[in-house]
Amino acid sequence: MRRPTRARLAANAALLVTAAAFALPLVWLLLSSVDANADLRVRVPSSVTGDNFDAVLTDEITFTPMLNSLLLCGGATLLTVVCAALAAYPLSRHRSRFNRPFLLTILFTTCLPITAVMVPVYGLFVQVNLIDTMYGTGLFLATSQLPFSIWLMKNFMDGVPMVLEEAAWTDGASSLQTLSRVVLPLMGPGLTVVTIYTFIQLWGNFFVPFMLILTPDQMPASVSIFTFFGNYGSVIYGQLAAFSILYSAPVLVLYVLISRRLGGGFALGGAVKG
């Protein structure tokens, strides 16, 4: 067997192993959600049942936590995207020798583990009466996600030609009007990427709401998932799998709804004519 053939077979085998590592948990999730006797084994259920979904489709287990997650993560995502756009615009358009050190500092803050700052944040939230509040938790979630969102937003803004903004300024538009009516519409795919990435990161965040929200009725779905973990290591695997599928549905729906915009690129071809 020739060397290029062996290398190609080895690469294909490595890709198959990687694909199996991602596919097996998903297969287990789908099969266990309809198995009344689900455990950690990947197996086809002897009889398909919807009891697991019936057990979790209640206000206490699913509907209220999911609504809390949508309000918390949706509000934090909106705040993050707005602040990231306002912060990235001057970094993209005004050249300065401090831009790169500032961006590197922003990127460095994303490397700080969240556990390293939660103790002082918890003490601060207690002092300013933001503990156990949805808006306070959403504010901190947006703050924790903002540095990387600024970095992403700035890179996408760099792809919008300055000549379009200069034309808007000639017509009397202000900087804020130029940003909202020229730059952001033209970088729609980039704005979509930032929004999706931010929402996904916030949707799966467990530690922050677990520490800052104390009232059970305000817990998001990422924290209420502990309902399925009992004492002494017992886990209700079937209901856990069913709840995990429901918990993943909003992110999948969001991606499907805006996936067509992700492949469009920056449609600037006709924008500079005339």
For each residue, the residues with C-beta under 8 A, 3 or more apart:
1: 5 6
2: 5 6
3: 6 7
4: 7 8
5: 1 2 8 9
6: 1 2 3 9 10
7: 3 4 10 11
8: 4 5 11 12
9: 5 6 12 13
10: 6 7 13 14
11: 7 8 14 15
12: 8 9 15 16
13: 9 10 16 17
14: 10 11 17 18
15: 11 12 18 19
16: 12 13 19 20
17: 13 14 20 21
18: 14 15 21 22
19: 15 16 22 23
20: 16 17 23 24
21: 17 18 24
22: 18 19 25 26
23: 19 20 26 27
24: 20 21 27 28 42
25: 22 28 29
26: 22 23 29 30
27: 23 24 30 31 42
28: 24 25 31 32 40 42 241
29: 25 26 32 33 241 244 245
30: 26 27 33 34 241 245
31: 27 28 34 35 38 42 43 44 45
32: 28 29 35 38 39 52 237 238 240 241
33: 29 30 38 52 53 238 241 242 244 245
34: 30 31 45 48 49 50 52
35: 31 32 38 43 45 48 49 52 238
36: 45 47 49 51 52 238
37: 45 46 238
38: 31 32 33 35 45 52 237 238 241
39: 32 237
40: 28 237
41:
42: 24 27 28 31
43: 31 35
44: 31
45: 31 34 35 36 37 38 48 49
46: 37
47: 36
48: 34 35 45
49: 34 35 36 45 52
50: 34 53 54
51: 36 54 55 238
52: 32 33 34 35 36 38 49 55 56 238 239 241 242
53: 33 50 56 57 242 246
54: 50 51 57
55: 51 52 58 61 239 242
56: 52 53 61 62 239 242 243 246
57: 53 54 61 62 63 246
58: 55 61 62 63
59: 62 63 64
60: 64
61: 55 56 57 58 65 224 227 243
62: 56 57 58 59 65 66 221 243 246
63: 57 58 59 66 67
64: 59 60 67 68 217
65: 61 62 68 69 219 220 221 223 224
66: 62 63 69 70 221 246 247 250
67: 63 64 70 71
68: 64 65 71 72 134 218 219 220 221
69: 65 66 72 73 203 220 221 222 250
70: 66 67 73 74 250
71: 67 68 74 75 134
72: 68 69 75 76 134 137 138 141 202 209 220
73: 69 70 76 77 138 141 199 202 203 220
74: 70 71 77 78 199
75: 71 72 78 79 134 135 138
76: 72 73 79 80 138 139 141 142 145 198 202
77: 73 74 80 81 142 195 198 199 202
78: 74 75 81 82
79: 75 76 82 83 138 139 142
80: 76 77 83 84 142 145 146 149 198
81: 77 78 84 85 149 153 191 194 195 198
82: 78 79 85 86
83: 79 80 86 87 142 146 149 150
84: 80 81 87 88 146 149 150 152 153 194
85: 81 82 88 89 153 179 184 191
86: 82 83 89 179
87: 83 84 90 91 146 150 153
88: 84 85 91 92 150 153 154 157
89: 85 86 92 93 157 175 179 183
90: 87 93 94
91: 87 88 94 99 102 103 150 154
92: 88 89 154 157 158
93: 89 90 157 162 165
94: 90 91 99
95: 99
96: 99
97: 100
98: 101 102
99: 91 94 95 96 102 103
100: 97 103 104
101: 98 104 105
102: 91 98 99 105 106
103: 91 99 100 106 107 150 151 154
104: 100 101 107 108
105: 101 102 108 109
106: 102 103 109 110 147 148 150 151
107: 103 104 110 111 147 148 151
108: 104 105 111 112
109: 105 106 112 147
110: 106 107 147 148 151
111: 107 108
112: 108 109 116 117
113: 116 117
114: 117 118 144 207 208
115: 118 207
116: 112 113
117: 112 113 114 120 121
118: 114 115 121 122 207 208 211
119: 122 123
120: 117 123 124
121: 117 118 124 125 140 212
122: 118 119 125 126 131 211 212
123: 119 120 126 127
124: 120 121 127 128 130
125: 121 122 128 130 131 136 140 212
126: 122 123 129 131
127: 123 124
128: 124 125
129: 126 133
130: 124 125 133 135 136 139 212
131: 122 125 126 136 212 214
132: 212 213 214 215 218
133: 129 130 136 137
134: 68 71 72 75 137 138 213 218
135: 75 130 138 139
136: 125 130 131 133 139 140 212
137: 72 133 134 140 141 208 209 212 213
138: 72 73 75 76 79 134 135 141 142
139: 76 79 130 135 136 142 143
140: 121 125 136 137 143 144 208 212
141: 72 73 76 137 138 144 145 202 205 208 209
142: 76 77 79 80 83 138 139 145 146
143: 139 140 146
144: 114 140 141 208
145: 76 80 141 142 148 149 198 201 202
146: 80 83 84 87 142 143 149 150
147: 106 107 109 110 150 151
148: 106 107 110 145 151 152
149: 80 81 83 84 145 146 152 153 194 197 198
150: 83 84 87 88 91 103 106 146 147 153 154
151: 103 106 107 110 147 148 154 155
152: 84 148 149 155 156 190 193 194 197
153: 81 84 85 87 88 149 150 156 157 190 191 194
154: 88 91 92 103 150 151 157 158
155: 151 152 158 159 190
156: 152 153 159 160 187 189 190 191 193 194
157: 88 89 92 93 153 154 160 183 187 190
158: 92 154 155
159: 155 156 187 190 266
160: 156 157 164 165 182 183 186 187 266 268
161: 164 268 271 272
162: 93 165 166
163: 166 167 272
164: 160 161 167 168 182 183 186 268 271 272
165: 93 160 162 168 169 178 182 183
166: 162 163 169 170
167: 163 164 170 171
168: 164 165 171 173 177 178 181 182
169: 165 166 172 173 178
170: 166 167
171: 167 168
172: 169
173: 168 169 177 178 181 182
174: 177 178
175: 89 178 179
176: 179 180
177: 168 173 174 180 181
178: 165 168 169 173 174 175 181 182 183
179: 85 86 89 175 176 182 183 184
180: 176 177 183 184
181: 168 173 177 178 184 185
182: 160 164 165 168 173 178 179 185 186
183: 89 157 160 164 165 178 179 180 186 187
184: 85 179 180 181 187 188 191
185: 181 182 188
186: 160 164 182 183 266 267 268 271
187: 156 157 159 160 183 184 190 191 266
188: 184 185 191 192 261 264
189: 156 192 193 261 262 263 264 265 266
190: 152 153 155 156 157 159 187 193 194 266
191: 81 85 153 156 184 187 188 194 195
192: 188 189 195 196 258 261 262
193: 152 156 189 190 196 197 262
194: 81 84 149 152 153 156 190 191 197 198
195: 77 81 191 192 198 199
196: 192 193 199 200 254 255 258
197: 149 152 193 194 200 201
198: 76 77 80 81 145 149 194 195 201 202
199: 73 74 77 195 196 202 203 251 254
200: 196 197 203 204 251
201: 145 197 198 204 205
202: 72 73 76 77 141 145 198 199 205
203: 69 73 199 200 222 250 251
204: 200 201 222
205: 141 201 202 208 209 222
206: 209 210 222 223 225
207: 114 115 118 210 211
208: 114 118 137 140 141 144 205 211 212
209: 72 137 141 205 206 212 213 219 220 222 223
210: 206 207 213 223
211: 118 122 207 208
212: 121 122 125 130 131 132 136 137 140 208 209
213: 132 134 137 209 210 218 219 220 223
214: 131 132
215: 132 218 219
216: 219
217: 64
218: 68 132 134 213 215
219: 65 68 209 213 215 216 223 224
220: 65 68 69 72 73 209 213 223 224
221: 62 65 66 68 69 224 225 243 247
222: 69 203 204 205 206 209 225 247
223: 65 206 209 210 213 219 220 226
224: 61 65 219 220 221 227
225: 206 221 222 228 229 240 243 244 247
226: 223 229
227: 61 224
228: 225 235 236 239 240 243
229: 225 226 234 235 240
230: 234 235 236
231: 234
232:
233:
234: 229 230 231
235: 228 229 230 240
236: 228 230 239 240
237: 32 38 39 40 240 241
238: 32 33 35 36 37 38 51 52 241 242
239: 52 55 56 228 236 242 243
240: 32 225 228 229 235 236 237 243 244
241: 28 29 30 32 33 38 52 237 238 244 245
242: 33 52 53 55 56 238 239 245 246
243: 56 61 62 221 225 228 239 240 246 247
244: 29 33 225 240 241 247 248
245: 29 30 33 241 242 248 249
246: 53 56 57 62 66 242 243 249
247: 66 221 222 225 243 244 250
248: 244 245 251 252
249: 245 246 252 253
250: 66 69 70 203 247 253 254
251: 199 200 203 248 254 255
252: 248 249 255 256
253: 249 250 256 257
254: 196 199 250 251 257 258
255: 196 251 252 258 259
256: 252 253 259
257: 253 254
258: 192 196 254 255 261 262
259: 255 256 262 263
260: 263 264
261: 188 189 192 258 264
262: 189 192 193 258 259
263: 189 259 260
264: 188 189 260 261 267
265: 189
266: 159 160 186 187 189 190
267: 186 264 270 271
268: 160 161 164 186 271 272
269: 272
270: 267 273
271: 161 164 186 267 268
272: 161 163 164 268 269
273: 270
274:
